[in-house]
């Protein structure tokens, strides 16, 4: 097991920490030394075997903790948020190191994390937990593209929520936002509602979307295959490579939308939402909780 706090012994050297489990198993000194040297090379800690762990960086300490767990050749490796104490740059490097090692050694690994991107990058299968219960199990692609509940959709980044009504117009169906939007005619056969989520023919439901899947447009523009919300730009930030806008729709509802253009605050704007990018759930099925 690799702990969130690493749980290394501060009075021991790197080599002593890594070899501790082997010492408890009464493995011979020569075998322990050879195994430590192998792991130091594998974890890119060459030359640090005699250094105290208190003199290492956070990323190096994490690798020592991982080496201690791997030294005994486990069948199952348990990782308890091992990257949460690292800064963003080191966390990304170590994340790929762990995945490479796991694939190279063929060890079944259970990794606990609250970081969505970390789970997506490292996992072959993801289990989303909500209040101690399994909300969904699947591959990263399945969880991301087909979340089965509002909780999973929000956890996977689709935290923008649009209350909608489904109405008949005599010749077909229309989607109508409850606030600040235009009715959109749709093909009933192409209605992108996840019927496995339990909302066939729902009259009122919520549509979840990710900020990167929406686009800003002229309020009067006709966007084929899209639901259009009408609002006002109230905030702008620059995360890098694009601008992130907060658009107020109606009296209080705000949505985050990414766009490469620099637009003025206070301007009227439309939010074009491709129907294929929306995840639909009946309004009575809204779930709260923390993962």
Secondary structure, DSSP 8 states (H G I E B T S, - for coil): -B-TT----TTSBHHHHHTHHHHHTT--HHHHHHHHHHHHHHTT-TT-TTSBGGGS-HHHHHHHHHHHHHHT--SEEEEESTTTTS-HHHHHHHHHHHHHHHHHHT-EEEEE-S-HHHHHHH-SSEEEEETTEEEEEE-HHHHHH--SSHHHHHHTT--EEEEEEEEE-SSSEEEEESSSB--EEE-GGG----GGGT-TT-SEEEEEE-GGGEEEE-TT---TTEEEEEEEEEEEE--SSSEEEEEEETTTEEEEEEESS---TT-EEEEEEEGGG-EEEEGGG------
